[in-house]
Amino acid sequence: MVSLKFYRHIQSSISKKERELRIAGAHRPIVKPDTDNYIKSTLDGLNGLLWEDDNQIVKIVAEKYYSDHPRVEIEVEEVNEDGNT
């Protein structure tokens, strides 16, 4: 199972109030790139590093946020044959 959090840069051209809403997570990115594009490029880039191939992944949780420190946070959990982590 892979959990991905994508943190996008906050534009400098927005109001102070809007900036606070974005930092707090009340307003989240609904602009391109699409979340699925982030997922695909990230998972493909980690082939051979975190897993042999991303076809091993059985569950994905992905979210987009705003931040002053753009980054990607990745959590990987092994899923047992009974489906539990």
C-alpha positions as CSV (number, residue, x, y, z in Angstrom):
1,M,0.0,0.0,0.0
2,V,1.3,3.4,-0.9
3,S,0.2,6.8,0.6
4,L,1.3,9.9,-1.3
5,K,1.0,13.5,-0.3
6,F,1.9,16.1,-3.0
7,Y,2.6,19.6,-1.7
8,R,2.5,22.3,-4.3
9,H,4.0,25.8,-4.1
10,I,1.7,28.6,-3.1
11,Q,1.5,31.4,-5.6
12,S,2.6,34.8,-4.3
13,S,-0.2,36.7,-6.2
14,I,-3.0,35.5,-3.8
15,S,-4.4,37.4,-0.8
16,K,-3.2,36.9,2.7
17,K,-6.5,35.3,3.7
18,E,-6.4,32.9,0.8
19,R,-2.8,32.0,1.7
20,E,-3.8,31.2,5.2
21,L,-6.7,29.0,4.0
22,R,-4.3,27.1,1.7
23,I,-1.7,26.6,4.5
24,A,-4.4,25.3,6.8
25,G,-5.5,22.8,4.2
26,A,-9.0,24.4,3.9
27,H,-8.4,25.2,0.2
28,R,-6.6,22.4,-1.7
29,P,-5.2,22.4,-5.3
30,I,-7.8,21.6,-7.9
31,V,-5.6,22.7,-10.8
32,K,-3.3,20.8,-13.2
33,P,-1.3,18.7,-13.0
34,D,-3.9,16.1,-12.2
35,T,-3.4,13.9,-9.1
36,D,-3.2,10.8,-11.4
37,N,-0.3,12.3,-13.3
38,Y,1.6,12.9,-10.1
39,I,0.9,9.3,-9.0
40,K,2.1,7.8,-12.3
41,S,5.4,9.7,-12.5
42,T,6.2,9.2,-8.8
43,L,5.5,5.4,-8.8
44,D,7.4,4.9,-12.0
45,G,10.3,6.8,-10.7
46,L,10.5,4.6,-7.6
47,N,10.7,1.3,-9.5
48,G,13.8,-0.5,-8.5
49,L,14.2,1.7,-5.4
50,L,11.3,1.0,-3.1
51,W,9.8,-1.9,-5.0
52,E,10.8,-4.1,-8.0
53,D,7.9,-2.8,-10.1
54,D,4.9,-0.6,-9.3
55,N,2.6,-3.5,-10.4
56,Q,3.2,-4.8,-6.8
57,I,1.1,-2.0,-5.4
58,V,-2.4,-3.1,-4.5
59,K,-3.7,0.1,-2.8
60,I,-3.0,3.8,-3.4
61,V,-4.1,6.9,-1.4
62,A,-3.0,10.2,-2.9
63,E,-3.7,13.8,-2.0
64,K,-2.7,17.3,-3.1
65,Y,-2.0,20.2,-0.7
66,Y,-0.4,23.6,-0.8
67,S,2.8,24.4,1.2
68,D,5.6,26.9,1.5
69,H,7.9,23.8,1.1
70,P,6.9,21.9,-2.0
71,R,7.6,18.2,-1.6
72,V,6.3,14.6,-1.9
73,E,5.7,12.5,1.2
74,I,5.6,8.8,0.6
75,E,4.5,6.1,3.0
76,V,4.8,2.4,2.1
77,E,3.2,-0.4,4.0
78,E,3.3,-4.1,3.3
79,V,0.0,-5.7,2.9
80,N,-0.4,-9.3,4.1
81,E,-2.1,-12.0,2.1
82,D,-5.2,-11.5,4.3
83,G,-5.3,-7.9,3.1
84,N,-4.2,-6.3,6.4
85,T,-1.3,-3.9,6.7
